[in-house]
């Protein structure tokens, strides 16, 4: 699934989304970007989130160890973050299972 990033050249930020992520969840833009570069990560299709545009989610970790759930799309070879928040319990369990599996 990580092959979706092969043609990506960077990030595109919508001011409203980045402000919303900070105000609602205290997640900064640079934290969102970090999860795309740190391993392990889980990337999956987010079919239930939007019928209008192809979206994915990533479960990943920041450089400081914060576990994030990030919904994103890709537009013009740029990753566009839609929303970001801390992982919930179920997502943390899924992520931790991946860590155990990969080690």
N, C-alpha and C positions, 0 to 999 in steps of 0.2 A: 504494500500500500504506500510505502514511503516513496515510490517511484513518481508519485504525483508532484513531487518537489523538484524533479530533475531539470525542468525548464524554468523554474522560478529564479528570479534575479533579485528579489528583495521583498519589502513589505509596503503595503499601501494602507494608510490610516485615515479613517473617517473621524473627524473631530468629535462628532456626537457619540460614536461608539467608544472611543478612547476615554472620553469624559465619563460616560455611563459606567464603564468598567471600573474606573477609579471611585466614583461616587457610591456605587452599589456594592462593590466587592473589594475595594482597596487594592486593585491589580493595576500595575503600571505597564506602559507599552513595552518597555525593555524586558520585563518579566515574561510577557507573552511571547516575545521573540525568542527568548532563551530556550523555551521548551521545544522549539523546532530544531535546535542544535544539540541538545543533551539526550543521552541515551540512559536508560531505555525510554522508549516512547511507544504509545499505542495510537495508531491512526485508524479511524473507521469512518465509513459512510454515515452521514447524519440525515438519512432519508426522511425521518419523521419531522424534521425541523422546518423544511421549506420545500414547496412544490415548484416554486418559481426559478430557483437557482440551485445548482449543485453545491452542496455543503458537506463538510467533513467536521469531525471533532478530533482533537488530540488530547491524550492524557500524557502529561509530561512533567518534568521537574526543572525548576529554575536553578541557577548557579548556587543559590543559597539553600536549596533543598525544599522549596515550597512546591507542593503538588497542585498543579492546575489542570482544569478542564477548559479547553479553548475551542470555540466553534469558529470556523473560518471558511472562506471560499477562495478561489483563485481567479483573478481577473487580469488579463493582459500579462501573464507570467509573474504576477505579484500576489503574495499571500495577503489577503484582506481579513483581518480579525473582526468577527462579528460580536462575539461576547467572550468573556473570560471570568472565571471564578475559581475558588478553591474546590478541589475534588470533594464529593460527598463520600460517605462511608462505603457504599457499594463500589464506587469508582476507585477508591483507594485500595479496596480488596482486590479488584481486578488488576490494578497496576502492580501491587505487591506480588500477586501470583506470577505476573510476567517477569518480575525481577528474579524470583526463585527459579523460574523455568530457564531464564537466560544465563544463570550462574552455574 
